[in-house]
């Protein structure tokens, strides 16, 4: 495992197969897709930033890298991707074996170029879109969180404000004397031209000819833009006073109806306004939504309370009347935002669903952030919002306007990317006929990305024939190059280049090499992203069956066993945890949607698709730490047997952090023993999991929910749902002293493994 972590620390890449199958047939037999899980702008303290433009191959446009073959005498370099011979320009005249430029250093396989001069005058643009159809108490929570956020805004960022309920209000912050707003009807779709016309953008200037989209570049004067978008330093007072006076939506709501909430119209107006004022500039629409949309093209439910909001069952049966229309609307909005280079962030805080399942496409294609909580007063929302604007070591490193490109050896094609990006539809010989995720292209737009944004790139090996033994071993390398051109949080444009080389093997005897390069954590994450993707796009797809077939196939190909003898089955240590990951993935919220709303499922999948391997593994198989008097904190098996009356357990399942007190510990705590000086050790035992839990919460975005519970209490379900049910209500073996049983008919991991071995050896 350690060597895979070292590769990640150098390049931000994890691959399920670090020794690649060399032919199409071998790759098919490997079951787990040939893929790379890559964090494009991960922070590397030792990575140099070069103050000049990169050298590119004149045929395939790949960038000079440590794997290029260099002829110092002739001043020529050979591209490892297309074997083109390229001449070095004159300013590289002094290079030699002892005098290498940084991009040829073997340790700098990941490097960054910063071209001087390309800089935006303001660092970021924030358009706050605020839902006012919420109760007074929620309104107070939201105002307080927003005023804190406004204090943290960088001074040179631009800010705009739109509020909506039954109508959409665009606030003219530049008109300082009195509050002034432009009002749009929530049920009517407003085109970009109508919007600009109504808001007086063409009063002093003639309207551009029809068919031309107006924008800052074609003469929308900076005066008309600064009516709606102002530097944070100039409009802080105006913004705070507008927020202070913000009232709940005044339109009456009959008792048997929902509020008239025109979320989609407000987002459409925000997108068009930003598209006119700051096209191609890193702008974020931050939507704060407190309930379901009932008006406009993106409505998810009717106003009648007697009509329930769609459930998974409704979506499966195709009986959700508003769903497809809303998704079509948000697909259109996503396309518009990607074209403008803008991001949609969603903060959904309500006990009911608000439409995350529909809005998901726009958030994911623009690389937006999403936070789901049950109230604007909940720490999950308040702390997450604060993290967005925090500067310093724990900032998110929000960057914008990214373009991601891939180059690879000719025997490999790209099927697509599962993750927060949108296809730029740049066809090339690299594109595979099989499309997974955002495919059919070799370049993608990443409107918003941060230090943690991670994409999963799916490859296809296209080499047909097995290799003859006469081939020189030097040619058994596949090369990959990832190029990320983006606007750094400082406003500077940068190009991050990561070049990888991986050995491939084929023919008899290659199995041991493949096993030696198998990264089971990365494999579990690639399978999780793939199964979530298939569940969304394939009708009648059975995820459990698909995962089980894949696991049986993998074990029968790479396991050691005698035919028809299950007890002889064994797996190499490189593969031994993989069945356990698959067991927990089958039970996870990504596959078992039964207990979650479509909004929650969409939220979990958005986060899974943008997180790195370590965090995704915690979502699939949570980590469990046990605290007791007998030993320090130690990892415990994710099993009901870990529960004991005299233990505290800390469960990290990524979205929730649970501190679970055994029955005896809970009794002692209620009796107040930890306040007595002679029971100092008990006080320390109670405090330790809280400190560790805080450390986890501090590092994570969105901020997880903290659940503190006792054995046999109602909230203990947060822990019990994640544990392997090795002892259930109908098992013969009673729970150990002070232990627990789980009321479930799910099979335990032991039974699962038993079946797996039986089916594998057949």
ZASE-594479 format. One line per 8 residues: number of its first residue (from 1); their letters; for each residue z negated, x negated, y negated of C-alpha. Coordinates in pm, 1 decimal. Each point is the difference from the previous one (the first is absolute). Example, Ala and Ser with C-alpha at 12.3 -4.5 7.8 and 13.67 -1.06 7.14 Angstrom:
<nodes>
1> as> -780.0:-1230.0:450.0  66.0:-137.0:-344.0
</nodes>
This chain:
<nodes>
1> xxxxxxxx> 0.0:0.0:0.0  -95.3:-280.0:-240.6  352.0:-145.2:-25.8  139.8:340.8:-101.5  -260.9:22.8:-276.2  103.0:-350.9:-115.8  363.7:112.4:-21.5  -112.7:302.0:-202.7
9> xxxxxxxx> -204.2:-223.0:-231.8  310.7:-213.5:-62.5  272.2:267.1:-33.5  -162.5:346.4:1.3  190.8:89.1:319.8  -114.0:126.9:341.1  251.4:60.9:279.4  -71.8:170.4:334.1
17> xxxxxxxx> 232.9:-254.1:168.9  -36.1:-353.9:-140.2  232.2:-127.9:272.2  292.8:240.2:-16.0  198.6:152.8:286.7  342.9:-163.8:-28.1  232.1:282.2:110.2  37.8:373.7:-57.3
25> xxxxxxxx> -97.2:74.2:361.9  -313.7:-218.3:-10.5  -106.8:160.6:-331.3  39.3:347.5:153.6  -220.4:-100.3:292.6  -270.6:-123.6:-235.5  -86.9:361.4:-104.7  -185.2:-100.5:-320.1
33> xxxxxxxx> 266.2:-27.7:-273.9  104.1:-339.7:-138.4  -146.0:39.6:-347.3  -181.0:-175.0:-283.7  -295.3:136.2:-195.0  29.3:-168.6:-339.4  -211.7:6.5:-318.7  258.3:-92.4:-268.7
41> xxxxxxxx> -230.4:-107.1:-284.6  -315.4:-100.2:188.8  -206.8:-248.6:-203.2  15.1:-361.8:120.2  -223.2:-237.2:-199.1  203.4:-308.4:99.9  349.4:145.5:-54.2  193.1:-171.5:-282.2
49> xxxxxxxx> 177.9:205.1:-267.8  317.6:-188.0:-99.2  113.8:31.0:-364.8  375.9:-0.5:77.5  265.1:212.2:173.1  49.8:-27.1:377.4  303.1:-164.9:163.5  199.9:255.9:198.9
57> xxxxxxxx> 254.9:-39.6:279.4  342.9:80.9:-135.3  96.5:212.9:302.2  -308.2:200.0:107.8  -213.3:-37.7:-318.0  -303.5:-121.7:196.5  -233.7:-236.2:-185.5  -46.0:-374.5:71.2
65> xxxxxxxx> -296.3:-36.2:238.6  -178.9:-251.3:227.5  227.2:92.1:296.8  318.3:-98.7:-188.0  163.9:-319.6:132.2  29.3:-248.2:-287.6  238.8:-294.1:-27.7  -162.7:-212.6:-271.8
73> xxxxxxxx> 288.8:-250.7:-22.7  269.8:263.7:-56.5  -239.5:231.0:-196.0  88.0:294.0:225.6  -219.1:265.2:167.9  100.6:218.9:294.4  -119.3:361.3:1.1  -184.0:85.3:328.6
81> xxxxxxxx> 130.5:361.7:-13.1  377.0:-38.8:-42.7  42.5:-382.9:41.5  178.5:-23.2:-339.0  -1.9:-351.0:-155.5  -126.4:20.2:-359.9  -0.5:-276.8:-265.0  -319.6:-66.8:-195.3
89> xxxxxxxx> 43.7:45.0:-378.6  -36.8:-305.7:-227.0  -367.2:57.0:-86.8  -81.2:-58.9:369.9  168.1:-345.4:-16.0  -323.8:-195.6:51.5  -103.4:167.4:328.1  -59.8:-217.8:307.1
97> xxxxxxxx> -216.2:-9.1:312.0  -296.1:-113.2:-212.1  78.9:215.8:-302.0  35.1:360.3:119.7  0.6:309.4:-223.2  -288.4:237.0:85.7  228.4:254.0:172.1  83.5:-257.3:271.9
105> xxxxxxxx> -362.4:-89.4:82.0  -59.2:108.1:362.5  -330.5:172.6:-88.6  154.8:209.8:-280.0  182.2:254.6:217.0  -122.4:253.5:-259.4  61.5:-88.5:-362.6  43.6:177.0:-332.8
113> xxxxxxxx> 245.1:-51.3:-288.7  -73.6:110.3:-355.2  297.6:-5.2:-233.2  -124.9:-72.2:-350.6  94.9:247.1:-271.4  28.7:321.0:206.5  -308.1:189.4:-115.7  -78.1:356.1:-103.8
121> xxxxxxxx> -182.8:49.9:-328.3  -254.2:238.1:158.4  -162.7:-49.5:336.8  8.6:358.4:131.3  58.1:364.9:-89.7  -240.1:272.5:117.7  83.7:370.1:-24.2  -308.4:208.7:83.4
129> xxxxxxxx> 89.8:344.3:140.4  -312.7:217.0:13.9  -55.9:331.7:178.2  -206.9:244.1:-211.8  -23.3:283.9:258.1  -338.4:-127.4:120.3  -356.2:125.9:-51.5  -203.0:-127.5:-297.3
137> xxxxxxxx> -218.6:-223.8:217.7  304.0:-177.8:150.3  151.2:-25.2:-350.0  -312.1:-182.6:-121.8  14.0:-244.4:293.7  369.8:-69.7:-59.7  -42.4:-51.3:-376.8  -283.5:-245.8:57.3
145> xxxxxxxx> 200.2:-199.2:259.3  308.1:-8.0:-225.5  -188.8:-113.6:-309.1  -141.0:-291.5:204.7  352.0:-82.5:121.1  138.5:8.2:-356.4  -260.2:-259.8:-104.8  131.3:-231.3:274.1
153> xxxxxxxx> 371.4:30.9:-93.1  165.4:-327.9:-107.2  48.6:4.8:-380.2  373.2:-67.4:21.2  70.4:284.4:245.1  163.0:325.4:-115.8  -167.6:335.5:66.2  123.5:360.3:3.4
161> xxxxxxxx> -169.9:330.4:85.9  123.0:324.8:157.8  -231.4:286.0:98.4  107.5:299.5:206.0  -117.0:332.0:138.7  213.7:310.3:-43.1  197.7:-195.0:-264.4  77.5:-370.5:-44.0
169> xxxxxxxx> -135.3:-162.8:-318.6  146.5:-334.7:-114.3  -240.3:-153.9:-252.7  147.5:-177.4:-302.1  -264.5:-272.9:-28.7  186.5:-171.9:-285.0  -63.2:297.6:-229.6  -351.9:-107.3:-90.1
177> xxxxxxxx> -114.9:257.8:-259.4  -31.5:304.7:228.7  60.4:50.9:373.4  366.4:91.9:55.8  161.5:99.8:330.6  339.8:111.9:130.8  -25.3:286.4:247.8  231.1:69.9:297.5
185> xxxxxxxx> 0.7:303.1:227.5  -137.4:-88.0:344.0  234.3:222.0:199.5  318.9:-140.6:-155.8  158.7:-330.2:98.6  69.4:-207.9:-313.5  295.0:-240.8:1.8  -32.7:-339.7:-167.5
193> xxxxxxxx> 239.6:95.4:-282.8  -180.6:329.6:-71.7  -329.0:-191.4:-7.2  126.3:-259.7:-252.2  162.0:269.9:-212.4  -311.1:217.2:-12.0  -225.1:-296.5:-80.5  212.5:-96.3:-299.0
201> xxxxxxxx> 128.7:-334.5:126.0  338.7:62.0:-165.0  -116.4:120.4:-342.1  87.8:-324.5:-181.2  265.5:-127.4:241.4  308.3:179.5:132.8  -23.9:116.1:360.8  182.7:-232.3:243.9
209> xxxxxxxx> 318.5:141.5:161.4  -47.6:225.2:304.2  -23.0:-185.7:327.2  -180.9:-292.2:-166.4  -369.7:-19.8:81.5  -198.1:-71.4:-314.0  -247.3:-283.5:21.2  -167.1:-276.4:-198.0
217> xxxxxxxx> 301.8:-220.6:60.9  246.6:240.7:-158.7  -170.5:40.4:-327.8  -304.1:225.7:47.1  -184.0:-157.2:-292.0  -336.0:-162.3:59.4  -145.1:250.8:-252.5  86.3:298.2:216.7
225> xxxxxxxx> -136.3:-177.0:310.3  -326.7:-93.9:-172.1  -70.4:367.4:-67.0  -82.7:43.8:370.3  -73.7:-352.5:128.3  -243.7:-210.3:-200.6  -166.8:-337.2:61.0  -344.2:64.0:152.0
233> xxxxxxxx> -171.1:-187.5:-283.6  155.7:231.4:-264.0  -55.1:337.6:163.9  -338.3:-37.8:170.9  -174.0:219.6:-260.1  272.5:272.0:2.5  12.6:0.9:379.6  -377.8:30.9:35.7
241> xxxxxxxx> -17.5:281.5:-255.7  279.5:192.9:177.6  -183.4:-45.2:331.1  -334.1:109.3:-148.8  153.8:323.9:-127.1  193.7:66.2:320.0  -82.9:348.3:131.3  50.0:172.2:332.8
249> xxxxxxxx> 339.6:178.7:16.2  -56.0:319.4:-210.0  231.6:233.2:195.1  -194.1:270.6:187.8  4.3:-17.7:380.1  -42.9:330.5:192.4  -273.6:-8.4:266.7  241.4:27.5:290.2
257> xxxxxxxx> 231.3:-277.5:-128.3  18.9:-375.5:-33.7  41.5:-172.2:-338.1  356.0:-37.7:-128.6  42.3:-376.4:36.4  341.8:-155.3:-75.7  -52.4:-350.1:143.8  368.9:-64.4:74.0
265> xxxxxxxx> 121.0:98.4:-350.0  -261.6:-229.5:-160.4  103.5:-294.7:219.2  366.8:68.7:-71.6  -64.2:3.1:-377.6  -200.5:-324.8:30.0  280.4:-168.5:197.2  270.0:109.8:-247.9
273> xxxxxxxx> -206.6:-107.9:-302.2  -62.4:-346.6:147.4  365.5:-23.3:104.8  104.8:59.8:-361.7  -259.9:-226.2:-162.6  -48.9:-297.0:234.9  270.3:-14.0:271.7  -16.3:-306.2:225.0
281> xxxxxxxx> -347.3:-90.3:-122.7  -312.8:-0.1:218.0  -137.6:348.5:-70.8  -244.8:206.5:207.0  -46.7:377.4:1.1  -366.3:54.6:94.0  -40.7:359.5:117.3  -351.5:149.0:25.4
289> xxxxxxxx> 28.0:321.1:200.0  -281.0:241.5:86.4  167.6:270.4:207.8  318.2:132.5:162.5  321.0:35.4:-200.4  97.1:371.0:-26.4  276.3:-6.5:-262.3  334.5:-177.5:-39.6
297> xxxxxxxx> 233.7:-159.8:254.9  -277.8:-201.8:164.7  -235.5:294.1:68.4  -166.7:-31.8:341.9  -151.8:350.0:25.3  25.8:338.7:-171.3  -257.8:117.9:-253.9  -145.2:262.1:237.3
305> xxxxxxxx> -324.4:-121.8:154.8  85.0:207.4:307.9  279.7:-254.0:79.4  -156.2:-311.3:156.6  120.8:-353.1:-82.9  228.4:-146.1:272.2  -165.0:-164.3:303.8  146.4:-238.3:260.0
313> xxxxxxxx> 65.3:301.0:222.1  205.8:168.1:-275.4  203.9:-317.1:-50.3  63.0:-34.3:375.8  112.6:362.8:25.2  202.5:-32.1:-322.2  -191.8:292.3:-149.5  -106.9:-166.0:-328.9
321> xxxxxxxx> 223.1:182.3:-251.0  -35.6:-241.4:-294.7  -10.5:-333.1:186.8  368.4:-99.2:23.3  81.6:101.9:-358.3  -295.6:-202.0:-134.2  93.1:-305.7:208.7  359.8:22.6:-127.8
329> xxxxxxxx> -130.4:11.0:-357.2  -221.2:-308.2:50.8  285.1:-186.7:173.8  205.6:59.5:-316.3  -291.2:-114.7:-217.5  -40.9:-312.0:219.0  369.0:-83.2:-47.4  -32.0:39.2:-378.4
337> xxxxxxxx> -315.0:-216.0:-16.9  152.2:-273.6:220.2  310.6:-3.8:-221.8  -225.6:-38.1:-309.2  -225.3:-257.1:172.2  -313.5:213.1:-49.0  -301.0:69.9:224.2  -182.3:323.1:87.9
345> xxxxxxxx> -375.0:-37.6:71.9  -186.2:300.4:137.7  -371.8:73.4:-34.5  -58.6:324.3:192.4  -355.2:129.3:-27.2  -66.4:346.6:139.9  -167.7:168.2:296.3  332.1:170.8:70.1
353> xxxxxxxx> 339.4:-162.9:63.6  198.6:-88.5:-312.7  340.1:-87.5:151.1  -31.0:-370.1:93.8  223.5:70.9:302.6  284.5:105.3:-231.4  -59.5:-257.3:-278.4  -33.2:-281.6:257.8
361> xxxxxxxx> 373.3:-85.0:-8.4  -9.4:-68.9:-376.3  -321.4:-204.0:21.1  119.8:-207.4:296.3  353.4:-72.9:-126.8  -134.3:-115.3:-338.7  -284.2:-205.6:148.9  -265.6:215.3:-165.3
369> xxxxxxxx> -373.5:10.0:71.1  -159.0:308.5:151.4  -367.8:98.6:1.2  -129.5:312.3:173.8  -354.6:124.0:-67.3  -177.0:333.8:-5.7  -105.1:-10.5:-365.8  61.6:-193.8:-321.5
377> xxxxxxxx> -373.5:-75.4:8.7  19.0:-171.3:342.1  -47.4:-380.5:10.1  324.7:-26.0:203.8  193.9:116.8:-307.8  -212.0:-153.4:-278.3  -25.7:-348.0:154.2  366.9:-3.3:110.0
385> xxxxxxxx> 118.2:88.0:-352.3  -217.6:-275.7:-144.7  148.5:-248.4:249.3  356.0:79.1:-120.4  -78.4:-127.5:-350.9  -249.7:-272.1:90.3  98.0:-352.8:-92.1  -138.0:-322.2:147.1
393> xxxxxxxx> -21.5:-113.0:362.1  -18.0:346.1:154.8  295.1:147.9:-192.7  278.2:162.1:200.7  263.6:-228.3:-155.0  223.2:294.9:-91.3  358.0:-119.6:-44.7  318.4:193.2:-56.1
401> xxxxxxxx> 376.1:17.8:13.8  33.9:-184.9:329.9  322.3:-55.9:191.4  -42.7:-117.8:358.9  285.0:-169.4:188.5  36.1:-141.5:351.1  216.9:-273.4:146.5  -1.7:-87.6:368.6
409> xxxxxxxx> 190.6:-185.7:270.4  322.5:164.6:115.9  -139.7:113.0:338.7  -257.3:224.0:-169.6  53.7:325.9:-187.3  -240.7:204.9:-211.8  -69.2:358.4:113.3  -210.2:85.3:-302.4
417> xxxxxxxx> -343.0:-15.1:-159.9  -296.6:230.3:60.6  -208.0:-27.5:-314.9  -14.7:65.6:-375.7  358.7:-67.2:-111.7  336.8:171.1:-48.2  339.1:-105.2:134.3  243.4:-134.7:-262.1
425> xxxxxxxx> 284.3:84.8:241.8  139.1:-353.1:-14.7  215.1:-11.1:314.4  42.8:-340.0:161.5  78.0:-151.0:342.8  -380.7:-22.5:44.2  -38.9:379.0:31.1  -53.9:138.1:349.3
433> xxxxxxxx> 157.3:329.3:113.2  -345.5:117.3:109.8  -201.8:103.9:-305.5  -380.7:0.2:-7.7  -173.8:94.5:-326.6  187.4:-111.7:-312.6  312.2:-151.3:163.0  375.9:-53.3:-34.8
441> xxxxxxxx> -58.6:-264.5:-267.3  -103.7:-362.6:-47.0  -171.7:63.3:-338.0  -283.1:236.4:-92.2  -159.6:111.7:-325.3  -379.4:-37.1:-24.3  -79.6:171.7:-333.3  -372.5:-65.4:44.8
449> xxxxxxxx> -164.4:-269.5:210.8  -332.4:-181.0:2.3  -170.7:-295.2:169.0  -63.6:207.4:314.3  327.1:197.9:29.8  138.3:-70.6:347.9  333.3:102.8:150.5  101.3:11.5:366.8
457> xxxxxxxx> 356.4:-125.7:52.1  169.7:107.1:324.2  261.4:-234.9:148.8  258.8:32.1:274.7  112.5:-296.3:211.3  377.0:38.2:42.6  82.3:-303.9:216.1  159.7:141.5:316.1
465> xxxxxxxx> 26.8:-274.9:261.7  -263.2:-215.4:163.9  16.9:-358.5:-119.9  153.3:-278.1:208.5  -221.2:-289.1:92.2  231.1:-246.7:-180.2  -92.7:125.9:-350.1  -187.7:-259.6:-204.7
473> xxxxxxxx> -369.2:93.8:-51.1  44.4:-55.6:-376.3  186.6:330.4:-31.2  -273.8:222.5:141.3  -148.8:93.7:-339.7  39.3:329.3:-184.1  -48.0:-18.2:-378.5  -120.4:272.3:-238.5
481> xxxxxxxx> -23.4:-5.9:-379.9  -179.4:262.9:-209.9  70.4:6.3:-376.0  -220.3:206.7:-233.0  107.0:14.8:-365.8  -271.3:175.5:-201.8  -178.7:33.9:-333.3  -334.6:-177.7:27.5
489> xxxxxxxx> -307.6:168.1:-154.0  31.6:-253.3:-287.3  337.7:160.0:-90.4  196.9:-305.0:124.0  286.8:44.9:250.6  -48.4:-201.7:321.6  181.9:-62.9:326.5  -211.0:-48.6:315.6
497> xxxxxxxx> 188.5:-166.3:289.0  -136.9:-11.5:357.3  209.1:-174.9:267.4  -99.3:16.7:368.1  126.8:-159.5:315.4  -77.7:137.3:346.9  106.5:-136.0:339.8  184.8:231.3:238.0
505> xxxxxxxx> 8.4:-6.0:379.0  218.0:171.8:260.1  65.4:0.6:372.0  -237.4:-54.4:293.1  -335.3:-161.1:-78.5  -6.3:130.4:-358.0  -281.3:247.7:69.2  -279.9:-258.8:-36.0
513> xxxxxxxx> 143.7:-118.0:-333.9  19.0:358.1:-129.4  -362.2:65.1:105.3  -115.0:-321.1:-171.1  143.1:124.7:-331.2  -123.4:361.5:26.8  -223.1:114.4:-288.8  -171.6:313.3:134.2
521> xxxxxxxx> -146.6:110.3:-333.9  339.7:-12.4:-173.6  154.4:176.7:302.6  -254.9:285.0:-21.9  71.0:44.4:-373.0  380.1:-1.9:49.3  -38.6:264.5:275.0  -228.7:210.2:-224.3
529> xxxxxxxx> 250.5:-3.7:-288.4  287.0:75.9:237.3  -174.9:290.6:176.4  -104.9:153.4:-337.7  359.9:-29.0:-122.4  139.8:162.6:316.4  -255.0:284.3:-22.1  127.3:79.8:-350.3
537> xxxxxxxx> 374.2:-8.3:63.1  55.3:93.4:367.3  -33.3:362.7:101.3  -178.9:63.6:332.6  -122.6:-362.4:9.0  -297.3:-54.4:234.5  -189.5:-301.7:-139.4  -253.2:-30.9:286.3
545> xxxxxxxx> 273.4:-4.4:263.4  206.2:-250.3:-201.0  -297.1:-237.6:-45.4  -102.0:29.2:366.7  353.6:-73.3:124.7  23.9:-302.1:-232.8  -336.2:-136.4:118.5  81.9:45.2:371.7
553> xxxxxxxx> 337.2:-169.2:-49.9  -160.7:-292.4:-188.6  -273.2:-47.7:264.8  244.0:12.9:291.1  220.3:-260.4:-171.1  -270.1:-243.9:-113.9  -294.0:67.7:235.8  -86.1:-191.7:319.8
561> xxxxxxxx> -36.1:222.1:308.3  99.7:58.1:360.7  211.6:310.0:50.3  -201.3:318.6:79.3  -333.4:-180.8:-33.0  -174.3:115.8:-323.1  -302.1:-230.0:52.0  227.6:-306.1:-17.0
569> xxxxxxxx> 117.3:85.7:-356.3  -88.8:-239.2:-281.9  131.6:-71.6:-350.9  13.3:-333.0:-182.6  -269.9:-34.7:-273.1  289.5:19.2:-249.6  60.1:362.6:105.9  -338.3:108.5:130.2
577> xxxxxxxx> -118.1:192.8:-311.2  332.8:178.1:-53.0  -75.2:290.4:243.8  -329.2:53.2:-185.0  185.8:22.5:-334.8  239.9:253.9:152.6  -292.5:204.8:138.8  -154.4:23.4:-347.8
585> xxxxxxxx> 338.9:59.7:-167.0  55.3:301.9:231.7  -333.6:142.9:-120.4  46.5:-96.8:-368.7  71.3:227.0:-296.5  359.1:-131.3:-7.4  83.8:157.3:337.7  -260.7:278.6:42.8
593> xxxxxxxx> 70.2:222.4:-299.2  -196.5:295.3:144.1  -309.9:-35.6:-217.8  174.1:-100.3:-325.7  202.8:185.0:-261.1  360.2:-110.6:-68.1  -126.6:-151.9:-327.8  -258.1:-217.4:178.6
601> xxxxxxxx> 253.8:-111.3:262.2  251.3:-89.7:-273.8  -273.4:-195.3:-184.1  -101.7:-196.8:311.1  362.6:-88.7:73.0  77.0:-111.9:-357.7  -295.6:-239.8:16.7  87.3:-124.3:352.1
609> xxxxxxxx> 354.9:-72.0:-118.6  -110.3:-217.6:-292.5  -295.5:-193.9:145.8  -8.1:-344.0:163.0  -66.9:-64.4:369.7  -376.9:-60.9:-23.2  -64.0:325.9:-188.8  242.4:202.3:213.8
617> xxxxxxxx> -172.5:-118.1:319.1  -330.0:134.7:-138.9  169.8:339.7:-54.0  123.2:-0.3:361.8  -311.7:-145.4:164.1  -305.1:9.1:-230.3  -247.8:-287.6:1.6  -362.1:60.6:102.5
625> xxxxxxxx> -297.1:-224.0:-86.6  -345.2:46.4:147.2  -333.0:-86.4:-172.2  -331.5:-14.5:185.2  -335.8:-183.4:0.7  104.7:-200.4:307.2  305.7:-169.8:-152.5  189.3:-49.0:-325.4
633> xxxxxxxx> 308.7:205.6:-84.9  240.3:-22.4:293.6  330.9:169.0:90.9  -48.6:290.9:241.3  248.8:166.2:235.5  160.1:309.1:-152.5  -166.8:211.1:267.9  -261.5:274.8:13.2
641> xxxxxxxx> -213.7:-247.7:199.5  -51.3:-194.0:-328.3  -229.9:277.7:-127.6  -371.5:-66.8:51.2  -309.3:151.7:-159.4  -118.4:-335.2:-143.8  337.8:-112.8:-142.5  194.7:44.4:-321.5
649> xxxxxxxx> 379.4:4.2:32.9  253.1:-75.1:-273.9  343.3:150.4:71.0  300.1:-97.7:-213.0  296.7:229.1:66.8  173.5:-100.2:-328.4  -7.8:348.1:-160.9  -371.6:45.5:69.0
657> xxxxxxxx> -289.6:-242.6:35.8  -280.7:152.2:209.1  -360.9:-123.5:14.5  -157.0:164.7:305.6  -376.4:-16.7:68.3  -128.6:39.9:358.5  -263.0:274.4:51.8  -305.3:-232.1:-6.5
665> xxxxxxxx> 122.9:-192.0:-306.6  60.2:334.1:-179.6  -355.9:118.1:83.4  -151.5:-324.1:-132.1  209.7:24.8:-317.5  -108.7:360.6:-58.8  -362.0:-108.1:49.3  53.5:-254.7:-280.4
673> xxxxxxxx> -92.7:-310.9:204.5  250.1:-210.9:-196.1  -210.1:47.1:-316.7  -306.1:-157.5:164.6  -46.1:-375.9:-55.4  -83.6:-70.1:368.7  338.7:146.3:105.2  214.7:-234.0:-210.6
681> xxxxxxxx> 222.2:-76.7:301.0  80.3:371.2:38.3  92.8:26.8:-368.4  236.6:-297.0:43.5  150.9:155.5:314.5  71.0:323.9:-193.7  152.8:-190.4:-293.5  230.8:-234.6:197.2
689> xxxxxxxx> 268.0:258.7:97.3  2.1:135.0:-358.8  73.9:-347.3:-137.6  278.3:-56.1:255.0  140.9:349.4:-65.5  4.7:-66.6:-377.4  190.0:-325.4:59.4  267.1:190.2:199.7
697> xxxxxxxx> 27.7:273.6:-266.8  32.3:-252.0:-284.3  305.6:-165.9:158.6  196.9:313.0:79.1  244.2:233.6:-172.6  -12.0:301.4:15.2  -379.5:-23.8:6.0  -125.0:133.0:336.9
705> xxxxxxxx> -246.9:285.7:33.1  -355.1:-109.8:85.0  -179.0:220.7:256.1  -369.4:-62.1:73.1  -123.1:198.5:300.1  -256.9:20.9:280.3  36.9:44.1:374.8  32.3:372.3:93.4
713> xxxxxxxx> 71.0:84.6:-369.7  309.3:199.3:-99.7  169.5:-298.6:-168.7  -33.1:-211.0:315.8  336.8:154.6:93.4  170.2:-263.2:-221.8  -118.1:-266.5:245.8  22.0:199.4:326.2
721> xxxxxxxx> 365.2:95.9:-59.0  102.3:-367.3:5.5  -197.5:-117.1:305.1  136.5:-40.6:351.5  -150.5:296.9:193.5  -130.4:-204.3:296.6  -279.4:256.2:49.3  78.6:365.1:-70.9
729> xxxxxxxx> -176.3:331.1:62.4  147.7:20.5:350.6  -27.5:-362.8:116.9  -227.4:-82.8:293.8  -168.8:-293.8:-171.8  -263.5:111.6:-252.7  -13.7:-180.4:-338.4  -223.3:-309.1:-12.0
737> xxxxxxxx> -340.9:29.9:-168.5  39.2:136.4:-352.8  378.6:5.1:44.5  239.9:284.6:-53.8  273.4:197.0:173.2  323.5:128.9:-152.0  105.8:361.1:44.4  367.2:-54.6:77.7
745> xxxxxxxx> 253.2:35.2:278.4  190.5:-311.3:-115.8  35.3:-270.4:262.5  -199.6:-319.6:-47.7  160.8:-342.7:-34.6  -101.9:-89.9:358.6  185.8:302.3:142.2  297.8:-72.8:-228.7
753> xxxxxxxx> 16.5:-363.0:121.8  -32.1:112.0:360.3  301.6:232.5:-34.9  194.1:-269.7:-185.3  -52.1:-250.0:283.8  101.2:255.5:265.4  322.8:93.5:-183.8  89.2:-360.2:-89.4
761> xx> -4.6:-137.9:355.8  213.4:280.4:150.1
</nodes>
